Amino acid sequence: MRALSIFISILLLSACSHSTQERKNIFRYNESKGIPTLDPAFARNQTIIWPVNQIFNGLLQLDRDLLVQPCIAKKWECNIDGTEYTFYLRKDVYFHKHPAFPMGKGRRVIASDFVYSLTRIIDPDLASPGKWIFNSVNREVPGSEQGFLAVSDTVLKIFLKEPFPGFPGLLTMPYCSVVPKEIIESIGEDFRKQPVGTGPFRFQYWREDEKLVLLRNEDYFETDAEGKRLPYLDAVNISFTRDKQSEFMEFMMGRLDFLSGVHAAYKDEMIMRNGRLNPAHDEKVKMISQPYLNTEYLGFLLDPELKAAQESPLLIKEVRQAINYGFDRAKMMKYMRNNIGQPANAGFVPAGMPSFNPVRVVGYRYDPDYARELLSVAGFPGGEGLPEITLTTTSDYLDLCEYIQHELYEIGIVLNLEVNTGAAFRDRMANGQLEFFRGSWIADYPDAENYLSVFYSMNHSPAGPNYTRFTDPVYDSLFETALQALDKDFRYRIYWQLDSMIMEEAAIVPLYYDQVVRFVPKDLKGLGSNPMNLLDLKRAYWSPPGLRVKN
């Protein structure tokens, strides 16, 4: 680590030798995992959501406090039964300029564009992973197109089967972005690499695994408080360096403007044990941090009909509980994460969610003696006779899993760690081929229902997000009651009960509630953060505007 610090100091001194120079108003970041598509219908993870969020808009959007706000819909209303939503669209929103439009100009967005875009998501031929978000839509309403109706160019109606208070939050998801029918029908699958939206930046160039360039949309409809048209930046440049150490060095040399998250490649160099920025970088770098609606966890496969779970000791509840009690989450956060995030001691729903309540939902504390008692109850005193358990992870989380492996060994539980690549790991997890796996659940929208749906039996993977295959008819009944509860306090009480059931059954091992951590140059202003870890570049700018001082 000392050698790394010395090397970084040399890099900084080298960078300082350059003279101050003007350059275009560009924001540069790296996506180490690559971007498979720019079609919002497939925006299922952060690597896709970040660029899609720059290119597209939907009816509604989230502000930095996760409150639902107007976007292309300037206002909306709901009937007294909570089953009919009416959206009133702006008249000044245009698709990006494209040769397929008359005279190569952008075409105005109208309500029928949203009917097309939203029904496209539920088209079985498209197989969008966002199809589930419209499960509550009433597709049988006469005169509508599968529950969506363009009353006029500026009025859109959506009909629900039953009340669903979280529905406006769902509409803020990138899946619900408006797309132009004529261009998709013209270029087909190539829309994934030649997207046309309405967002603050328009697509310019993409050489996959090398560079993606977005340019400022000069006709963007949103303005700042002074009436100045957004965005401020001229362009966004995304690179695809896969090595995190190389990415870090590029940032330190001033060739990247953004680092996100806490990675082993630079964790100890950038962050102190107390979770604060290393003072050595305080003059050049700004650290932005706040709670993040992401729960990191370990999941158990609970379906005895699946081959991976057959004869697994993890089907025994006491073994699962012993694992939960058998390692120190607070120590894990201090030494493995430099206290970035909170130990997950209060269920699956994370800190930062409005309904989060560590008093009403009690999770697991570190108690190795009680863990040993539970193993004895399960028939494995001191771990004797307990088969080796395979925990599958990706390389990014190997250090955490090794820590847990060591801690559990002390109470008699032997873990075998298996490392898969990201794509192979996700495929095996979705298809029920992993006995014990490392997982993350990042909120799609700011309501605990999004987390608790992970254990609803109708959401068994691969069709849904219930990767553990947890099944409980009482849980299902309570969950369905919560979906229809218009009274917020009543709904929250059900949420606490559902989360407590998951903890009692030890369907998962909550590890920690994450924290947004971003490193940017000190002269970058207006970026900020939010608990969804969305990347919003509309208001980002260099100070002074138009200048980027290379130190």
Buried (B, 14 or more C-beta within 10 A) or exposed (E): EEEBEEEBEEBBEEBEEEEEEEEEBBBBBBBBBEBBBBBBBBBBBBBBBBBBBBBBBBBBBBEBEBEBEBBBBBEBEBEEEBBBBBBBBBEEBBBBBBEBBEEEEBBBBBBBBBBBBBBBBBEEEBEBBBBBBBBBBBBEBEEBBBBBBBEEBBBBBBBBBEBBBBBBBBBBBBBBBBBBEBBBEEBEEEBBBEBBBBBBBBBEEBEEEEEBBBBBBEBBBBEEEEEEBBBBBBBBBBBBBEEBEEBBBBBBBBBBBBBBBBBBBBBBBBBEEEBBBBEBBEEBBBBBBBBBBBBBBBBBBBBEEBEBBEEBBBBBBBBBBBBBBBBBBBEBBBEBBBBBBBBBBBBBBBBBBEBBBEEBBBBBEBBBEBBBBBBBBBEBBEBEEBEEBBBBBBEBBBBBBBBBBEBBEEBBBEBEBBEBEBEEBBEBBBEBBBBBBBBEBBBBBBBBBBBBBBBBBBBBBEEBBBBBBBBBEEBBEBBEEBBBBEEEEEBBBBBBBBBBBBBEBBBBBBBBBBBBBBBBBBBBBBBEBBBBBBBBBBBBBBBEEEEBBBB
